[in-house]
Amino acid sequence: NAGVTQTPKFRVLKTGQSMTLLCAQDMNHEYMYWYRQDPGMGLRLIHYSVGEGTTAKGEVPDGYNVSRLKKQNFLLGLESAAPSQTSVYFCASISGPSGYYEQYFGPGTRLTVT
Amino acid sequence: RKEVEQDPGPFNVPEGATVAFNCTYSNSASQSFFWYRQDCRKEPKLLMSVYSSGNEDGRFTAQLNRASQYISLLIRDSKLSDSATYLCVVPGAEGSGGYQKVTFGTGTKLQVIP
């Protein structure tokens, strides 16, 4: 039981390049979230999904797209990377609404955009 | 008032000491609360949930003061291994499709000194 995994763990991009971050969970959870964490700021929600085939915008969605084609996977795409997207990205998986249930986080992806 | 506010610290305490952190929140309708622990460069992990007036788990006690809108985390007999950042998490409004917003505090850093 691996829990929540994220790939890659580290990445350096040049401005304008694109990439996809993969989050996978083996707990059969319906809810999956993508956050970014920056120094001095709390985790901020980028996009979320409440089930396979559904996605919605969170607090800071601009410059990102997501897809949830399979229940166990939640992909985060950066269309044209900008230095402001340098951050640590965490995926979380939850069995129910986030206000009542534990969020299980992946180990994070450290992204630097130069 | 910010949605969730925490003293960033750092709190430097000797081993064996008792330390307490507070977290204030603005949404008086919030019903449940969480404390997560985040080690340096790692993902957050759930430490405690608080659904009523408080919760106790070994050396850790979380208390909720609804009238003053804060939750506290008390750590007794601090260990070196308690050194981490402690994140307060407060649910907000429920949205559509089962989504519920949660707000993460920026965290309080604890350093336990030998």
HADDOCK unambig.tbl for C-alpha pairs under 7 A between the chains (distance, minus, plus):
assign (segid A and resid 40 and name CA) (segid B and resid 106 and name CA) 6.13 0.50 0.50
assign (segid A and resid 41 and name CA) (segid B and resid 106 and name CA) 5.15 0.50 0.50
assign (segid A and resid 42 and name CA) (segid B and resid 104 and name CA) 5.20 0.50 0.50
assign (segid A and resid 42 and name CA) (segid B and resid 105 and name CA) 5.17 0.50 0.50
assign (segid A and resid 42 and name CA) (segid B and resid 106 and name CA) 4.15 0.50 0.50
assign (segid A and resid 43 and name CA) (segid B and resid 104 and name CA) 5.76 0.50 0.50
assign (segid A and resid 50 and name CA) (segid B and resid 97 and name CA) 6.79 0.50 0.50
assign (segid A and resid 50 and name CA) (segid B and resid 98 and name CA) 6.90 0.50 0.50
assign (segid A and resid 50 and name CA) (segid B and resid 99 and name CA) 6.70 0.50 0.50
assign (segid A and resid 97 and name CA) (segid B and resid 98 and name CA) 5.76 0.50 0.50
assign (segid A and resid 97 and name CA) (segid B and resid 99 and name CA) 5.63 0.50 0.50
assign (segid A and resid 97 and name CA) (segid B and resid 100 and name CA) 5.65 0.50 0.50
assign (segid A and resid 98 and name CA) (segid B and resid 100 and name CA) 5.63 0.50 0.50
assign (segid A and resid 98 and name CA) (segid B and resid 102 and name CA) 6.70 0.50 0.50
assign (segid A and resid 99 and name CA) (segid B and resid 32 and name CA) 6.76 0.50 0.50
assign (segid A and resid 99 and name CA) (segid B and resid 91 and name CA) 4.84 0.50 0.50
assign (segid A and resid 99 and name CA) (segid B and resid 100 and name CA) 5.81 0.50 0.50
assign (segid A and resid 99 and name CA) (segid B and resid 102 and name CA) 6.22 0.50 0.50
assign (segid A and resid 100 and name CA) (segid B and resid 32 and name CA) 6.64 0.50 0.50
assign (segid A and resid 102 and name CA) (segid B and resid 46 and name CA) 6.60 0.50 0.50
assign (segid A and resid 105 and name CA) (segid B and resid 43 and name CA) 6.02 0.50 0.50
assign (segid A and resid 105 and name CA) (segid B and resid 44 and name CA) 6.52 0.50 0.50
assign (segid A and resid 106 and name CA) (segid B and resid 43 and name CA) 6.47 0.50 0.50
assign (segid A and resid 107 and name CA) (segid B and resid 42 and name CA) 6.12 0.50 0.50
assign (segid A and resid 107 and name CA) (segid B and resid 43 and name CA) 5.20 0.50 0.50
assign (segid A and resid 108 and name CA) (segid B and resid 43 and name CA) 6.44 0.50 0.50
